[in-house]
Amino acid sequence: MATTAKPQPTMYENVKNQFEKAANVMGLDETVKKILSSTNNEIIVNFPVKMDNGTVEVFTGYRVQHNNVLGPYKGGLRYHPTVDIDAARALATWMTWKTSLAGLPYGGGKGGIQLDPKKYSQGELERITRRFTYALGDNIGPEHDIPAPDVNTNAQMMAWIADTYMSTKSPAERSKNQHVVTGKPVGSGGLEGRDRATGFGVVVTLESWAKLRNTSLEGKRYIVQGFGNVGYWAAHFMNKNGAILVGVQDATGTIYNPEGIDPEALLRFQADNGTISGFKNTQDYNGAEFFGIDCDVIIPAALGNQITAGNADTVKAKVIAEGANGPTDTEGEAILLAKGIEIIPDILCNSGGVIGSYFEWLQNRNGEIWTMDDVIIKLRKKMEDAFNRVVISGGQYKTDWRTAAYIQALVRIEMAYKQRGIFP
Ligand code: GLU
């Protein structure tokens, strides 16, 4: 008899499952639950852009604003073929939980454009980014909704967003709008250390995990999925701790070397060759078996829905540090937990990025210039504090760390609604 494979749940379905579980465990107020079950605003813009060959292409851009009870919407813009309204909803909702858990005065938003940036020239990407910013108009704003980098977007693009947005304001208003976007280049209002903030934060949570389990990261073998901003910097700081990188996977290939891979040399190789495949002393590895590599730590730092019912059973690592947003789906997570594998959930693990963004926003708003030391010390403190709160909450509610992290986030939001009430 033919069996039909169960379809992979969408990212937004995963968010809903996670939310439902946490709301039940903590007994979240029903009204608050109802409000948080939908997004506040969903903005879809179609805009034309001149291509290098003289033709015009129309692009679709998304910005979903999930909730702003704690402050302005905050979250990245992603340029990737998987961007659609479902992904934007899921990612925006995760931002609400992430900013709340980190104790920031923000809500959650996320967006992007469904495209493969590799197919466009630098000039085209600039025009796409500027036209998208113009199309969003005052749906974003320094005290309303503040984008940032995400998958395939970078500091240069944030500079274009800032410049375009500021250019639409009257001359006297321009400078005070610099914090409409974070993750800008240092020199254009950007923050020292924002580039490494997410990867550094991932490793701070792993250091906290090691301390909790009376061990250290020294000599621990780890693999990284994604060798972009998050994956590279996480590997950089893991190696500083004496950990050994044994496998890397990205959209261009999967490489393995049980003796260790040097992330700095790999970064240079990737810049020169546009791929990780073929890097010296590594063997190409079957991509479908990547998460089954014999190691202690897995750092997924690419896309969502990577560890699922289809491969969770093969995982040998002791701990998964979710550098990506939503890398583990609900079924995959249940399998991992049953095997006793610990998960440092995305809304905690990768929150270093948005915490760095908050520092940049404060820097711009207050006309300050922070040093790398200011950033690293304050970031570490915030991440360690959030990690400890999640572990304590997990113990109190006798639940897993993802649910515990949700509870920490939801308690703050629930309190804000109780204090403010519902207008009118
Ligand atoms: N895109 C990052 C995230 O998913 C950073 C968001 C931000 O800095 O606003 O958390």
Residues whose N, C-alpha, C, O or C-beta is under 5 A from the ligand:
A	BS01	LIG	K74 G75 G76 I146 A148 P149 D150 N350 G353 V354 S357
